[in-house]
Amino acid sequence: MVYTPRSARPGALLVGTVAVLGLLTACGTDSGAHSAGPATVSGTAAPARDTPTAPPTAPASSPAGSGPVSLPEATGSPGGATASAGRASTTPAAASTRCHTSELRASVGRNDPGAGQENFPVVLTNTSARTCTVRGYPGAAFVNGSGTQLGPDPKREPGTPVTVTLRPGKSAWAGLTFSNPEISGAKTARPAALVVTPPDERDPLKAAWSGGPVPVSGNSSAVRLTVLSPGTGP
């Protein structure tokens, strides 16, 4: 048995204590380092970046360097509708075939009396160089020498209007009828002319009147007109 002096024992104990503490410190430091380090987990999203993402590339159909692609205008836009309406309004309208007053001459044909009635054909003749048409009823009024109307406007006899085509020099006629004033007892006047307005026109024509007195008021004083028909009379 080795005898150890009592004075050497405290030093040995101190050395042993320091060694144990060193080992404990080393173990504690190594354990802390492993627990504090970041853990790597598969599938974790990439961290957010402060820098803006790159702009998307142009579509494959757009050629490189062609600049921004213009979108077509909507077909139902108000501007498109206005443009269409404007284009439509500038399209020339088809030429009218209606006979105008300046292309016609008015005349009154021979009386064809019967059964107490006076019957005169009112004739419109195409004096122009073009073919035109008339349809319906003409306007008519008796006037005196100063142009004052005598009696009311003639009434329209029921009838079916037809379109009458007038080549240059051709005519259409409407029947003007009234009761014989000597039989009806109506008040009469002697007109100087019959003013005739072609259908759908405003300017009148004047035809000389040689048919004698006409009824202007009283019993059976009505004057009547028929629709226009081809020709110059019945």
DRENMARMI-128660 format. One record per atom (N, C-alpha, C): residue number from 1; residue in one letter; atom name; y, z, x. Coordinates in steps of 0.001 Angstrom, whole numbers. Each point is the difference from the previous one (the first is absolute). Layout:
REM DRENMARMI-128660
SITE    i  aa  at        y        z        x
SITE  NUM   A  CA        Y        Z        X
...
//
This chain:
REM DRENMARMI-128660
SITE    i  aa  at        y        z        x
SITE    1   M   N    -1188        0      859
SITE    1   M  CA     1188        0     -859
SITE    1   M   C     1221        0      883
SITE    2   V   N      892     -972     -414
SITE    2   V  CA     1237     -114      797
SITE    2   V   C     1006      934     -588
SITE    3   Y   N      579      676      738
SITE    3   Y  CA     1005      970     -455
SITE    3   Y   C     1371     -653       46
SITE    4   T   N      661       28    -1078
SITE    4   T  CA     1356     -574      -89
SITE    4   T   C     1001     1117      -55
SITE    5   P   N      894      -88      861
SITE    5   P  CA      997     1097       -5
SITE    5   P   C      774      -16    -1317
SITE    6   R   N      434     1093     -454
SITE    6   R  CA      718      154    -1259
SITE    6   R   C     1331     -707       45
SITE    7   S   N      617      -90     1216
SITE    7   S  CA     1303     -654      109
SITE    7   S   C      -82    -1496     -237
SITE    8   A   N    -1205     -625      205
SITE    8   A  CA     -119    -1462     -157
SITE    8   A   C     -297     -392    -1437
SITE    9   R   N     -455      861     -840
SITE    9   R  CA     -376     -354    -1390
SITE    9   R   C     1177     -478     -874
SITE   10   P   N     1153      629       29
SITE   10   P  CA     1107     -509     -852
SITE   10   P   C      385    -1406      355
SITE   11   G   N      -71     -361     1271
SITE   11   G  CA      374    -1373      360
SITE   11   G   C     -992     -987     -551
SITE   12   A   N    -1263      348       48
SITE   12   A  CA    -1000     -934     -535
SITE   12   A   C      155     -175    -1490
SITE   13   L   N      244     1094     -667
SITE   13   L  CA      220      -96    -1445
SITE   13   L   C     1211     -848     -338
SITE   14   L   N     1032       92      777
SITE   14   L  CA     1236     -788     -269
SITE   14   L   C     -271    -1472      186
SITE   15   V   N     -789     -326     1071
SITE   15   V  CA     -318    -1417      243
SITE   15   V   C     -840     -541    -1137
SITE   16   G   N     -961      776     -470
SITE   16   G  CA     -850     -461    -1100
SITE   16   G   C      782     -188    -1282
SITE   17   T   N      912      876     -251
SITE   17   T  CA      824     -125    -1225
SITE   17   T   C      847    -1246       34
SITE   18   V   N      600     -264     1158
SITE   18   V  CA      840    -1214      120
SITE   18   V   C     -833    -1240     -188
SITE   19   A   N    -1205      -23      506
SITE   19   A  CA     -867    -1181     -140
SITE   19   A   C     -358     -237    -1453
SITE   20   V   N     -329     1067     -694
SITE   20   V  CA     -345     -140    -1429
SITE   20   V   C     1177     -508     -792
SITE   21   L   N     1202      531      243
SITE   21   L  CA     1205     -451     -719
SITE   21   L   C      267    -1471      274
SITE   22   G   N     -258     -396     1283
SITE   22   G  CA      213    -1421      320
SITE   22   G   C     -921     -888     -791
SITE   23   L   N    -1235      420     -110
SITE   23   L  CA     -943     -824     -774
SITE   23   L   C      394      -61    -1475
SITE   24   L   N      399     1134     -538
SITE   24   L  CA      413       10    -1418
SITE   24   L   C     1211     -874     -229
SITE   25   T   N      943       50      971
SITE   25   T  CA     1206     -827     -161
SITE   25   T   C     -339    -1465       51
SITE   26   A   N     -884     -352      909
SITE   26   A  CA     -397    -1413      106
SITE   26   A   C     -689     -447    -1257
SITE   27   C   N     -887      788     -525
SITE   27   C  CA     -679     -384    -1246
SITE   27   C   C      962     -103    -1145
SITE   28   G   N      955      925     -117
SITE   28   G  CA      976      -67    -1087
SITE   28   G   C      877    -1220       92
SITE   29   T   N      423     -345     1226
SITE   29   T  CA      851    -1174      176
SITE   29   T   C     -727    -1266     -359
SITE   30   D   N    -1267     -110      382
SITE   30   D  CA     -759    -1224     -297
SITE   30   D   C     -232     -144    -1488
SITE   31   S   N     -284     1109     -699
SITE   31   S  CA     -201      -60    -1453
SITE   31   S   C     1270     -385     -709
SITE   32   G   N     1146      527      443
SITE   32   G  CA     1275     -360     -650
SITE   32   G   C      334    -1438      193
SITE   33   A   N     -284     -524     1205
SITE   33   A  CA      319    -1414      244
SITE   33   A   C     -798     -886     -902
SITE   34   H   N    -1260      306     -250
SITE   34   H  CA     -817     -850     -880
SITE   34   H   C      446      105    -1442
SITE   35   S   N      458     1148     -485
SITE   35   S  CA      391      143    -1415
SITE   35   S   C     1363     -585     -274
SITE   36   A   N      903      -19     1009
SITE   36   A  CA     1354     -498     -253
SITE   36   A   C      100    -1501       81
SITE   37   G   N     -920     -711      619
SITE   37   G  CA       82    -1453      173
SITE   37   G   C     -167     -735    -1315
SITE   38   P   N      610    -1209     -148
SITE   38   P  CA     -113     -771    -1257
SITE   38   P   C    -1411     -485     -191
SITE   39   A   N     -439       63    -1255
SITE   39   A  CA    -1329     -501     -345
SITE   39   A   C      101    -1443     -444
SITE   40   T   N     -895     -797      484
SITE   40   T  CA        3    -1418     -352
SITE   40   T   C     -936     -224    -1164
SITE   41   V   N      582     -617    -1129
SITE   41   V  CA     -799     -256    -1201
SITE   41   V   C       -5    -1486     -250
SITE   42   S   N    -1137     -603     -144
SITE   42   S  CA      -74    -1450     -221
SITE   42   S   C      592     -354    -1350
SITE   43   G   N      749    -1124      -58
SITE   43   G  CA      587     -461    -1256
SITE   43   G   C     1353      572     -293
SITE   44   T   N      591      765      872
SITE   44   T  CA     1325      575     -250
SITE   44   T   C     1054    -1092       58
SITE   45   A   N     1012      -22     -967
SITE   45   A  CA     1045    -1019      -27
SITE   45   A   C      856       92     1231
SITE   46   A   N      519    -1168      410
SITE   46   A  CA      881      -24     1163
SITE   46   A   C     1291      706     -315
SITE   47   P   N      617      612      964
SITE   47   P  CA     1269      719     -254
SITE   47   P   C     1092     -954     -438
SITE   48   A   N      943      493     -849
SITE   48   A  CA     1110     -818     -484
SITE   48   A   C      924     -353     1128
SITE   49   R   N      579    -1193      -66
SITE   49   R  CA      932     -441     1032
SITE   49   R   C     1408     -100     -563
SITE   50   D   N      972      299      827
SITE   50   D  CA     1393     -126     -418
SITE   50   D   C      498    -1428       98
SITE   51   T   N     -628     -840      781
SITE   51   T  CA      465    -1385      169
SITE   51   T   C     -405     -830    -1196
SITE   52   P   N      878     -936     -504
SITE   52   P  CA     -336     -814    -1184
SITE   52   P   C    -1134     -935      309
SITE   53   T   N     -757     -283    -1043
SITE   53   T  CA    -1116     -924      164
SITE   53   T   C      510    -1410      141
SITE   54   A   N     -751     -842      634
SITE   54   A  CA      408    -1395      216
SITE   54   A   C       20     -744    -1323
SITE   55   P   N      981     -929     -213
SITE   55   P  CA       61     -752    -1269
SITE   55   P   C    -1235     -829     -175
SITE   56   P   N     -401     -243    -1280
SITE   56   P  CA    -1210     -791     -246
SITE   56   P   C      208    -1423      456
SITE   57   T   N    -1046     -600      440
SITE   57   T  CA       88    -1389      453
SITE   57   T   C      131     -925    -1185
SITE   58   A   N      583    -1181      209
SITE   58   A  CA      189     -974    -1077
SITE   58   A   C    -1338     -471     -504
SITE   59   P   N      -88     -380    -1308
SITE   59   P  CA    -1267     -494     -537
SITE   59   P   C     -446    -1227      762
SITE   60   A   N    -1295     -238      -34
SITE   60   A  CA     -545    -1141      745
SITE   60   A   C      552    -1312     -501
SITE   61   S   N      410      -54    -1326
SITE   61   S  CA      499    -1250     -560
SITE   61   S   C     1419     -311      432
SITE   62   S   N      730     1009      541
SITE   62   S  CA     1376     -232      425
SITE   62   S   C        3     -431     1443
SITE   63   P   N      593    -1146      327
SITE   63   P  CA       39     -430     1404
SITE   63   P   C      861      923      822
SITE   64   A   N     -379      199     1255
SITE   64   A  CA      750      885      884
SITE   64   A   C     1398     -542      207
SITE   65   G   N      972      926      -65
SITE   65   G  CA     1390     -376      246
SITE   65   G   C      658     -721    -1158
SITE   66   S   N     -640      -11    -1190
SITE   66   S  CA      602     -718    -1120
SITE   66   S   C     1016      829     -739
SITE   67   G   N      135     1279      320
SITE   67   G  CA      981      841     -659
SITE   67   G   C     -540      527    -1311
SITE   68   P   N      857      671     -802
SITE   68   P  CA     -466      582    -1261
SITE   68   P   C     -448    -1074     -972
SITE   69   V   N     -997      325     -794
SITE   69   V  CA     -538     -940     -975
SITE   69   V   C      776      143    -1294
SITE   70   S   N      517    -1110     -551
SITE   70   S  CA      762       33    -1249
SITE   70   S   C     -961       -1    -1172
SITE   71   L   N      256      877     -970
SITE   71   L  CA     -830       70    -1183
SITE   71   L   C      521     -972    -1046
SITE   72   P   N     -875     -645     -761
SITE   72   P  CA      480     -915    -1056
SITE   72   P   C      673      770    -1099
SITE   73   E   N     1001     -626     -617
SITE   73   E  CA      712      647    -1097
SITE   73   E   C     -909       88    -1213
SITE   74   A   N      191     1078     -772
SITE   74   A  CA     -794      157    -1211
SITE   74   A   C      403    -1055    -1011
SITE   75   T   N    -1001     -611     -615
SITE   75   T  CA      308    -1079     -946
SITE   75   T   C      642      522    -1273
SITE   76   G   N     -178     1279     -311
SITE   76   G  CA      576      533    -1225
SITE   76   G   C     1319      692      209
SITE   77   S   N      637     -177     1172
SITE   77   S  CA     1244      694      273
SITE   77   S   C     1119     -587     -825
SITE   78   P   N     1025      805     -365
SITE   78   P  CA     1125     -533     -772
SITE   78   P   C      667    -1164      682
SITE   79   G   N      111       66     1344
SITE   79   G  CA      638    -1114      695
SITE   79   G   C     -764    -1283     -192
SITE   80   G   N    -1350       85       57
SITE   80   G  CA     -801    -1196     -196
SITE   80   G   C      161     -553    -1390
SITE   81   A   N       64      886    -1019
SITE   81   A  CA      175     -478    -1365
SITE   81   A   C     1334     -687     -168
SITE   82   T   N     1059      578      624
SITE   82   T  CA     1324     -611     -114
SITE   82   T   C       30    -1364      646
SITE   83   A   N     -637      -90     1173
SITE   83   A  CA      -17    -1293      679
SITE   83   A   C     -730    -1034     -836
SITE   84   S   N    -1136      415     -624
SITE   84   S  CA     -739     -940     -825
SITE   84   S   C      835     -447    -1178
SITE   85   A   N      716      984     -627
SITE   85   A  CA      840     -367    -1140
SITE   85   A   C     1097     -954      420
SITE   86   G   N      576      253     1209
SITE   86   G  CA     1059     -901      469
SITE   86   G   C     -506    -1398      230
SITE   87   R   N    -1218      -94      584
SITE   87   R  CA     -542    -1330      240
SITE   87   R   C     -288     -708    -1313
SITE   88   A   N     -517      796     -966
SITE   88   A  CA     -310     -624    -1280
SITE   88   A   C     1258     -509     -681
SITE   89   S   N     1137      761      126
SITE   89   S  CA     1227     -385     -696
SITE   89   S   C      626    -1256      585
SITE   90   T   N     -360     -368     1255
SITE   90   T  CA      595    -1181      603
SITE   90   T   C     -808    -1265     -266
SITE   91   T   N    -1170      139     -679
SITE   91   T  CA     -804    -1175     -310
SITE   91   T   C      700     -819    -1075
SITE   92   P   N      233    -1294      193
SITE   92   P  CA      700     -812    -1004
SITE   92   P   C     -782      -44    -1301
SITE   93   A   N      717      170    -1102
SITE   93   A  CA     -637      -60    -1306
SITE   93   A   C     -243    -1452     -386
SITE   94   A   N     -991     -193     -851
SITE   94   A  CA     -306    -1350     -458
SITE   94   A   C     1162     -538     -832
SITE   95   A   N      280    -1266      141
SITE   95   A  CA     1113     -605     -719
SITE   95   A   C     -277       10    -1495
SITE   96   S   N     1009      354     -807
SITE   96   S  CA     -149       38    -1447
SITE   96   S   C      -15    -1422     -553
SITE   97   T   N     -831     -210    -1016
SITE   97   T  CA      -50    -1315     -646
SITE   97   T   C      805      -22    -1300
SITE   98   R   N      646     1110     -349
SITE   98   R  CA      752       45    -1249
SITE   98   R   C     1189     -947       48
SITE   99   C   N      240     -657    -1116
SITE   99   C  CA     1179     -861      -99
SITE   99   C   C     1247      867     -126
SITE  100   H   N     1012     -309      792
SITE  100   H  CA     1267      710      -76
SITE  100   H   C      996     -788     -849
SITE  101   T   N      998      703     -477
SITE  101   T  CA      987     -629     -890
SITE  101   T   C      597    -1250      625
SITE  102   S   N      296       50     1301
SITE  102   S  CA      632    -1138      670
SITE  102   S   C     -907    -1229       66
SITE  103   E   N    -1287      172     -286
SITE  103   E  CA     -942    -1111       59
SITE  103   E   C     -310     -591    -1373
SITE  104   L   N      632      514    -1030
SITE  104   L  CA     -328     -401    -1365
SITE  104   L   C     1215     -534     -760
SITE  105   R   N     -300     -775    -1040
SITE  105   R  CA     1020     -441     -964
SITE  105   R   C     -489      377    -1393
SITE  106   A   N      919      502     -852
SITE  106   A  CA     -345      387    -1372
SITE  106   A   C      544    -1028     -982
SITE  107   S   N     -770     -255    -1034
SITE  107   S  CA      435     -914    -1064
SITE  107   S   C     -661      419    -1307
SITE  108   V   N      550     -467    -1106
SITE  108   V  CA     -561      289    -1320
SITE  108   V   C     -469    -1323     -616
SITE  109   G   N    -1259      -30     -382
SITE  109   G  CA     -565    -1228     -566
SITE  109   G   C      331     -181    -1467
SITE  110   R   N     -633    -1012     -562
SITE  110   R  CA      259     -369    -1399
SITE  110   R   C     -617     1022     -949
SITE  111   N   N      728      248    -1130
SITE  111   N  CA     -481      922    -1020
SITE  111   N   C    -1220     -581     -713
SITE  112   D   N     -975      863     -254
SITE  112   D  CA    -1201     -385     -741
SITE  112   D   C     -163      964    -1169
SITE  113   P   N      783     -196    -1067
SITE  113   P  CA        5      966    -1099
SITE  113   P   C    -1308      -46     -798
SITE  114   G   N     -248     1124     -702
SITE  114   G  CA    -1174       64     -870
SITE  114   G   C      -74     1317     -717
SITE  115   A   N     -303      -53    -1323
SITE  115   A  CA     -186     1184     -849
SITE  115   A   C     1172      959       91
SITE  116   G   N     1215     -553      -38
SITE  116   G  CA     1194      833       25
SITE  116   G   C      346      550     1369
SITE  117   Q   N     -664     -496     1021
SITE  117   Q  CA      238      475     1366
SITE  117   Q   C      621    -1105      846
SITE  118   E   N      881      413      900
SITE  118   E  CA      566     -906      997
SITE  118   E   C     -695      293     1329
SITE  119   N   N     -472    -1054      633
SITE  119   N  CA     -810      171     1216
SITE  119   N   C      526     -897     1117
SITE  120   F   N      518      626     1038
SITE  120   F  CA      575     -732     1133
SITE  120   F   C     -776      349     1278
SITE  121   P   N     -374    -1004      783
SITE  121   P  CA     -587      312     1308
SITE  121   P   C     1094      251     1041
SITE  122   V   N      -98     1124      699
SITE  122   V  CA      898      313     1119
SITE  122   V   C     -749     -398     1268
SITE  123   V   N      552     -969      733
SITE  123   V  CA     -729     -634     1093
SITE  123   V   C      589      399     1355
SITE  124   L   N     -886      356      936
SITE  124   L  CA      378      245     1392
SITE  124   L   C     -663    -1073      860
SITE  125   T   N      812     -730      764
SITE  125   T  CA     -496    -1097      835
SITE  125   T   C      244      303     1466
SITE  126   N   N    -1024     -252      813
SITE  126   N  CA       93      228     1444
SITE  126   N   C      799    -1137      635
SITE  127   T   N     1161      327      518
SITE  127   T  CA      856    -1010      647
SITE  127   T   C      -63       72     1517
SITE  128   S   N     -851      877      541
SITE  128   S  CA      -75      161     1446
SITE  128   S   C    -1027     -967      596
SITE  129   A   N     -126       36     1313
SITE  129   A  CA     -959     -866      688
SITE  129   A   C    -1327      709      254
SITE  130   R   N     -154     1215     -463
SITE  130   R  CA    -1246      738      219
SITE  130   R   C     -663      328    -1324
SITE  131   T   N    -1278      331       65
SITE  131   T  CA     -738      430    -1187
SITE  131   T   C      193     1501     -174
SITE  132   C   N      301      414    -1229
SITE  132   C  CA      204     1425     -273
SITE  132   C   C     -614      334    -1350
SITE  133   T   N       64     1259     -377
SITE  133   T  CA     -664      454    -1225
SITE  133   T   C      939      815     -886
SITE  134   V   N     -288      -22    -1299
SITE  134   V  CA      672      870     -965
SITE  134   V   C    -1075      670     -847
SITE  135   R   N      309     1186     -499
SITE  135   R  CA     -992      742     -778
SITE  135   R   C      702      944     -960
SITE  136   G   N     -426      -11    -1260
SITE  136   G  CA      511      963     -967
SITE  136   G   C     1088     -552     -885
SITE  137   Y   N      954      876     -317
SITE  137   Y  CA     1078     -332     -922
SITE  137   Y   C     1307     -250      753
SITE  138   P   N      741    -1011     -387
SITE  138   P  CA     1365     -107      525
SITE  138   P   C      924      914     -800
SITE  139   G   N     1168      271      565
SITE  139   G  CA     1028      689     -768
SITE  139   G   C      896    -1050     -674
SITE  140   A   N      595      351    -1147
SITE  140   A  CA      837     -972     -713
SITE  140   A   C     1048      725     -826
SITE  141   A   N     1147     -641     -174
SITE  141   A  CA     1077      551     -836
SITE  141   A   C      942    -1135     -377
SITE  142   F   N      448        4    -1254
SITE  142   F  CA     1010     -956     -446
SITE  142   F   C     1376      506      421
SITE  143   V   N      860     -908      452
SITE  143   V  CA     1372      369      379
SITE  143   V   C      969    -1013     -598
SITE  144   N   N     1241      453     -211
SITE  144   N  CA     1038     -923     -476
SITE  144   N   C      682     -665     1184
SITE  145   G   N     1078     -740     -261
SITE  145   G  CA      673     -746     1053
SITE  145   G   C      574      873     1102
SITE  146   S   N      335     1256     -293
SITE  146   S  CA      552      898     1016
SITE  146   S   C    -1068      814      705
SITE  147   G   N    -1263     -211     -359
SITE  147   G  CA    -1089      713      656
SITE  147   G   C     -398     1300     -660
SITE  148   T   N      585      313    -1173
SITE  148   T  CA     -354     1229     -707
SITE  148   T   C    -1314     -192     -749
SITE  149   Q   N     -888      983      104
SITE  149   Q  CA    -1300     -115     -657
SITE  149   Q   C      144       93    -1509
SITE  150   L   N     -782     -810     -682
SITE  150   L  CA      -17      -25    -1452
SITE  150   L   C    -1346      531     -493
SITE  151   G   N       23     1137     -695
SITE  151   G  CA    -1242      565     -508
SITE  151   G   C     -805      710     1084
SITE  152   P   N    -1064      656     -419
SITE  152   P  CA     -838      750      949
SITE  152   P   C     -899     -937      817
SITE  153   D   N     -588      572     1031
SITE  153   D  CA     -963     -763      808
SITE  153   D   C    -1202     -386     -859
SITE  154   P   N     -579    -1159      251
SITE  154   P  CA    -1224     -375     -724
SITE  154   P   C    -1141      979      272
SITE  155   K   N     -867      158     -983
SITE  155   K  CA    -1178      841      152
SITE  155   K   C    -1159     -838      519
SITE  156   R   N     -933      670      628
SITE  156   R  CA    -1150     -709      575
SITE  156   R   C    -1151      -65    -1004
SITE  157   E   N     -492    -1217     -221
SITE  157   E  CA    -1202     -168     -805
SITE  157   E   C    -1214      467      806
SITE  158   P   N     -965      666     -635
SITE  158   P  CA    -1197      393      742
SITE  158   P   C     -695    -1232      589
SITE  159   G   N     -438      127     1228
SITE  159   G  CA     -674    -1100      676
SITE  159   G   C     -551      445     1336
SITE  160   T   N     -844     -826      585
SITE  160   T  CA     -614      295     1296
SITE  160   T   C      678     -826     1075
SITE  161   P   N      738      642      910
SITE  161   P  CA      673     -771     1056
SITE  161   P   C    -1005     -701      913
SITE  162   V   N      342    -1199      407
SITE  162   V  CA     -802     -759      963
SITE  162   V   C      924     -484     1106
SITE  163   T   N     -564     -210     1179
SITE  163   T  CA      778     -521     1120
SITE  163   T   C       34    -1521      -97
SITE  164   V   N     1204     -547      -71
SITE  164   V  CA      179    -1440     -104
SITE  164   V   C      499     -512     1345
SITE  165   T   N     -757     -904      607
SITE  165   T  CA      372     -582     1288
SITE  165   T   C      841    -1250     -232
SITE  166   L   N     1181      -10      599
SITE  166   L  CA      926    -1116     -181
SITE  166   L   C      162     -751     1319
SITE  167   R   N     -547    -1188       58
SITE  167   R  CA      300     -877     1126
SITE  167   R   C     1415     -536     -174
SITE  168   P   N      594     -538     1016
SITE  168   P  CA     1363     -538     -143
SITE  168   P   C      102     -975    -1182
SITE  169   G   N      993      262     -872
SITE  169   G  CA      217     -842    -1171
SITE  169   G   C     -768      419    -1237
SITE  170   K   N     -954      966      109
SITE  170   K  CA     -793      423    -1145
SITE  170   K   C      676     1154     -740
SITE  171   S   N     -455      226    -1272
SITE  171   S  CA      694      944     -874
SITE  171   S   C     -954      967     -686
SITE  172   A   N      570     1104     -469
SITE  172   A  CA     -674      960     -870
SITE  172   A   C      932      285    -1169
SITE  173   W   N     -559      376    -1138
SITE  173   W  CA      840      235    -1168
SITE  173   W   C     -416     1270     -744
SITE  174   A   N      966      595     -705
SITE  174   A  CA     -228     1152     -873
SITE  174   A   C      612     -328    -1359
SITE  175   G   N     -669      403    -1065
SITE  175   G  CA      502     -294    -1343
SITE  175   G   C     1070      985     -455
SITE  176   L   N     1116     -523     -487
SITE  176   L  CA     1083      816     -568
SITE  176   L   C       14     -281    -1504
SITE  177   T   N     -259     1014     -796
SITE  177   T  CA     -128     -201    -1448
SITE  177   T   C      856     1011     -763
SITE  178   F   N      451     -426    -1195
SITE  178   F  CA      720      902     -906
SITE  178   F   C      -41     -610    -1401
SITE  179   S   N      217      836     -976
SITE  179   S  CA       -1     -468    -1377
SITE  179   S   C     1255     -806     -280
SITE  180   N   N     -138    -1044     -825
SITE  180   N  CA     1151     -818     -371
SITE  180   N   C     1031      872     -719
SITE  181   P   N     1232      117      535
SITE  181   P  CA      990      890     -610
SITE  181   P   C      339     -376    -1449
SITE  182   E   N     -111    -1266     -348
SITE  182   E  CA      305     -394    -1380
SITE  182   E   C    -1026      552     -961
SITE  183   I   N    -1202      252      477
SITE  183   I  CA    -1045      575     -837
SITE  183   I   C       31     1519       66
SITE  184   S   N      182      575     1160
SITE  184   S  CA      -51     1457      158
SITE  184   S   C     1271      684     -461
SITE  185   G   N     1125     -719       35
SITE  185   G  CA     1269      619     -363
SITE  185   G   C      589      857     1109
SITE  186   A   N     -477     -132     1202
SITE  186   A  CA      514      790     1122
SITE  186   A   C     1386     -477      401
SITE  187   K   N      786      883      571
SITE  187   K  CA     1303     -364      538
SITE  187   K   C     -217     -851     1250
SITE  188   T   N      815    -1035      147
SITE  188   T  CA     -232     -942     1098
SITE  188   T   C     1206     -136      912
SITE  189   A   N     -257     -631     1107
SITE  189   A  CA     1045     -380      955
SITE  189   A   C     -467    -1294      658
SITE  190   R   N      954     -773      509
SITE  190   R  CA     -340    -1253      650
SITE  190   R   C      182      171     1516
SITE  191   P   N    -1075       85      728
SITE  191   P  CA      109      220     1450
SITE  191   P   C      448    -1268      717
SITE  192   A   N      586      192     1179
SITE  192   A  CA      329    -1118      883
SITE  192   A   C    -1121     -248      998
SITE  193   A   N     -773     1032      310
SITE  193   A  CA    -1054     -142     1006
SITE  193   A   C    -1061     1076     -201
SITE  194   L   N    -1139     -253      616
SITE  194   L  CA    -1063      990       72
SITE  194   L   C     -147      383     1470
SITE  195   V   N      176     1275      275
SITE  195   V  CA     -161      492     1367
SITE  195   V   C    -1473      363      199
SITE  196   V   N     -614     -557     1043
SITE  196   V  CA    -1432      183      257
SITE  196   V   C     -182      605     1396
SITE  197   T   N     -772     1074       73
SITE  197   T  CA     -316      631     1282
SITE  197   T   C    -1484     -184      295
SITE  198   P   N     -362     -664     1109
SITE  198   P  CA    -1423     -182      330
SITE  198   P   C     -703     1342      189
SITE  199   P   N    -1311       38     -196
SITE  199   P  CA     -750     1262      176
SITE  199   P   C      196      591     1390
SITE  200   D   N      211     1314       29
SITE  200   D  CA      123      785     1237
SITE  200   D   C     1235     -367      816
SITE  201   E   N      957     -687     -594
SITE  201   E  CA     1247     -336      678
SITE  201   E   C     1159      726     -678
SITE  202   R   N     1129       78      704
SITE  202   R  CA     1196      649     -547
SITE  202   R   C     1094    -1006     -354
SITE  203   D   N       64    -1068      760
SITE  203   D  CA     1047     -989     -243
SITE  203   D   C     -409     -919    -1145
SITE  204   P   N      898     -230     -978
SITE  204   P  CA     -348     -828    -1157
SITE  204   P   C      386    -1469      196
SITE  205   L   N     -538     -816     -873
SITE  205   L  CA      367    -1412     -119
SITE  205   L   C      628     -207    -1364
SITE  206   K   N      782    -1033     -135
SITE  206   K  CA      652     -284    -1294
SITE  206   K   C     -417    -1380     -486
SITE  207   A   N     -459      -38    -1244
SITE  207   A  CA     -405    -1257     -622
SITE  207   A   C      891     -254    -1216
SITE  208   A   N      489    -1211     -124
SITE  208   A  CA      838     -335    -1160
SITE  208   A   C     -818      156    -1287
SITE  209   W   N      707      484    -1068
SITE  209   W  CA     -671      196    -1294
SITE  209   W   C      576     -977    -1018
SITE  210   S   N     -885     -772     -604
SITE  210   S  CA      435     -949    -1033
SITE  210   S   C     -830      176    -1269
SITE  211   G   N     -598     1165     -154
SITE  211   G  CA     -893      248    -1136
SITE  211   G   C      662      557    -1234
SITE  212   G   N     1335       67      -34
SITE  212   G  CA      685      494    -1182
SITE  212   G   C       77     1508      -65
SITE  213   P   N      331      541    -1215
SITE  213   P  CA      165     1446     -146
SITE  213   P   C    -1308      742      232
SITE  214   V   N      147     1211      487
SITE  214   V  CA    -1163      874      228
SITE  214   V   C      276     1345     -652
SITE  215   P   N    -1048      728     -429
SITE  215   P  CA      211     1309     -614
SITE  215   P   C      405     1029     1062
SITE  216   V   N      981      822     -327
SITE  216   V  CA      446     1027      948
SITE  216   V   C      -72     1407     -586
SITE  217   S   N      -96      120    -1339
SITE  217   S  CA     -127     1319     -632
SITE  217   S   C     -460     -182    -1437
SITE  218   G   N     -366     1129     -625
SITE  218   G  CA     -432      -52    -1393
SITE  218   G   C    -1500     -192     -125
SITE  219   N   N     -418     -321    -1223
SITE  219   N  CA    -1418     -152     -291
SITE  219   N   C     -617    -1178      758
SITE  220   S   N    -1220      224      504
SITE  220   S  CA     -769    -1056      678
SITE  220   S   C      809     -697     1080
SITE  221   S   N      744      796      754
SITE  221   S  CA      852     -594     1033
SITE  221   S   C     -649        3     1377
SITE  222   A   N    -1237      492       92
SITE  222   A  CA     -629      128     1315
SITE  222   A   C     -316    -1375      591
SITE  223   V   N      292     -141     1292
SITE  223   V  CA     -363    -1183      776
SITE  223   V   C    -1137      423      925
SITE  224   R   N    -1016     -879      146
SITE  224   R  CA    -1182      373      762
SITE  224   R   C     -285    -1016     1092
SITE  225   L   N     -658      506     1082
SITE  225   L  CA     -391     -823     1138
SITE  225   L   C    -1501      150      264
SITE  226   T   N     -637    -1085      411
SITE  226   T  CA    -1397       58      396
SITE  226   T   C     -125      -53     1526
SITE  227   V   N    -1222      208      503
SITE  227   V  CA     -239      -90     1433
SITE  227   V   C      104    -1457      449
SITE  228   L   N      233     -182     1307
SITE  228   L  CA      110    -1341      568
SITE  228   L   C    -1371     -684       63
SITE  229   S   N        9    -1279     -292
SITE  229   S  CA    -1192     -844       70
SITE  229   S   C      343    -1267      771
SITE  230   P   N     -988     -712      548
SITE  230   P  CA      282    -1233      717
SITE  230   P   C      561    -1098     -909
SITE  231   G   N      887     -814      523
SITE  231   G  CA      540    -1137     -746
SITE  231   G   C     1408      218     -492
SITE  232   T   N      411     -873     -927
SITE  232   T  CA     1374       56     -537
SITE  232   T   C       38      322    -1489
SITE  233   G   N    -1137      277     -595
SITE  233   G  CA      -17      358    -1411
SITE  233   G   C    -1370     -240     -619
SITE  234   P   N     -122      382    -1273
SITE  234   P  CA    -1287     -147     -682
SITE  234   P   C     -349    -1468     -266
//
